[in-house]
C-alpha cells in the first residue's frame, strides 16, 4: 500500500519538553516524583514512566511523603499552587508554555473585572486548569449552539480558547460572539502547532483513500483530528496503535494517510509505518531485524531525511530516527541547519540520549566535531603544525584565540612579533599560531603567535631582498604613523613614506592622508641594504602640480591669482592648487609702496602677468604693475627681475619661509 505520514504527527513542543524532563527525573537515584494526573493522554507513556518509578496521582492527598510533584502539560488551577506552597510540597512545573500564557491572560483580565469566556471542553484538564485562574467563574463554550444560548453579559468580556480546540468551530463561535458581546477582548490561544497539525490533516485526508489517526482515546487533540478526517475522508480510523486495528488486508492497493495526536510517541507512528509497508513480516520480526544496540556515547552514521529550521532528522537504519537539534549542528550561531546539510547527505553524530518511548535518538554533530577538533589540536602540537583562529578577547596576561570550538590562551609576550601597547588591536583579527602546551584533563590550550609571525617575516624578508629594486611598486599596509611619516609593510619588511612624500600639498600630519590599516600603493625610492632601510614614495608623479603647471602656464600669460601669504619683500599668490608665484613689492602697484599690505590682503583675488618661470627650481615671478596702463605708472622703481634675486636678497632673513611658500626642498635653494 502507498503510505503517507503527516510531518506534524506526534509529540508537540510542550509535550516533548515535559516528557524529556520526566524521563530525566526518572534517572535520578535519590529522588521521588509523582505526576499530578497523567502527564499526557497516552497510556504507553504513562505506563512506561510508572515502570521507571514515576506514577500518577489524582490529588495531593494521595501523594507519598517526601515526593516532588510533576505538574503535567495541561496545567493546574491557581488554588492547587497555593495548596502546595502552604504544605511545602516541592514541585516541577511542566505546564506547556502556551497554556501558562493563557493562565496569565485570564488572571490579569479577571482582576480587571472582565467576564472570562473559555472556548473548549468543560471536562478537559487544560480547561479546568484555566478556569482555576479566574476562581472558576468562566463561561465555557464548546459549540456554536452553546454560544447562541448565551445570556446577555453586561461586563466586558475576555475570550480565550483551549490550545487544542478545533480551529473551524472556534472561528464560528468567535464570529457569533463578536456580534453579541460589546467590544470583546479576543485572544486566539489555539496553539500554532495544533492549527498546523489540523490544517495538514485536512490536506492529507483529501489526498488518500484511508486515514489513520493514532492517539489516546481520551486525547482531545487526537479526537479532533479524527473528527476532521471523518468529515473529509471516506474511510477514517482512530486507534492507540496499529495493532488495535487487527487485519489490515483491506488496506491493500489503497492510499493510506497517517497522522497522530500531540501526545502520541514516535515509536507508535514508526510501528504503523513498518507494518503497513512490510505486510510479509510482523512487527516483532521487523523490530528484531532493525534493532541495533545504540547507546549514549556512541558515534553513529546515517542519512539526512529531513532538514527543518529547528532540527535535522537522520535515518540510522534502526527503529528510531536520529534527531540533531539546531543548537547541536554547529558552533556558529549565525548558521542554520539548511546552511550545513541537505536531504540525502551522510552525516555522523555523537549519541547524546536514546529514548525508546519517543522513538528517537538525540544526536550532536557539534559535540562530535569538538572531539575531532581536540584530536587535531593534540596532533598539531605533536607535529608543530600551524593553525589559524580569530582573536576573541583580551584577558589578564594575554589574549584568547578561538579555534573552532576551543579557546586558546596566548600570553601577551607571545601574541605578536612586536611590542603592542594596546592588545585590543588584535581583537577580531585572524592570526596563525602554534600549540605549545595542552592540559588534557582541564582541556586548556596555550598557543604562540609570535614564533609563527617571526618565521613568516623572515621568509618574506628573504624573498623581498632577493627581488627589491628602486622603482618597484608594492601594495602595502600602513603599520604605524609618526610626525615625520608613515611606516608601511610591503611584504615582510617595513619602509618609510616621508611626510613630504604623502601629498603634493602641505600637510600637518600623515593622518591627514592615511590611517593605520590602510592599503596603499607605494614604490621604492631608495634602498640601503647595509642597514636594511627602505625609503618609499607614495605621490603619483602624474599628479605633480608643477608638471601640470608646465602644460598650462607660459611667460606672458595673464591669469587670476589669490593672495595666500605676504612678506616684507612681496606677496605670494596661488595660481593653481599648490602652485604659488611671487609678486615682488615693486610689482604690486604703479607707485612705490613700503610693504605689500599697503595694497593687498590675504584671500584677495587679483589679475597677474607671468613675467618669469624657473621650472627647475619651481619659481614663478608675477606682476600686477605690468598690467596697468602706462599713464598710471610713475617713475620707475627698482625691480627684481627674477625670484632668484629676491631669494638671494632675503636669504639670511626668511630662507625657511620662502622655501615653504615656493615648495623649495632644500635650504640651499
Secondary structure, DSSP 8 states (H G I E B T S, - for coil): -EEEE-TT-S--HHHHHHHHHHHHHHT-SS--EEEES-SSS-HHHHHHHHHTT-EEESSGGG--TT-EEEE-TT---HHHHHHHHHTT--EEE---HHHHHHHHHHHHHHHTT-EEEEES-TTSHHHHHHHGGGTT--EEE-SHHHHHT-----S-EEEEE-TTS-HHHHHHHHHHHHHHSTT-EE---S-HHHHHHHHHHHHHHTT-SEEEEES-TT-HHHHHHHHHHHHH-SEEEEESSGGGG---GGGTTSEEEEEE-TT--HHHHHHHHHHHH-TTS-HHHHHHHH-----TT-EEEEEEEEE-SSEEEEE-SSSSEEEEEGGGT-S-TT--HHHH--TT-EEEEEEEEEETTTTEEEEEHHHHHHHHHHHHHHHHHHHT--EEEEEEEEETTEEEEEETTEEEEEEGGGS-SS--S-GGGGTT-EEEEEEEEEETTTTEEEEESHHHHHHHHHHHHHHHHHH--TT-EEEEEEEEEETTEEEEESSSSEEEEEGGGT-SS--SSGGGT--TT-EEEEEEEEEETTTTEEEEE-S-GGG-HHHHHHTT--TT-EEEEEEEEEETTEEEEEEETTEEEEEEGGGSSSS--SSGGGT--TT-EEEEEEEEEETTTTEEEEESGGGS-GGG--S-----SSHHHHHHHTHHHHHHHHHHHTT--STT-
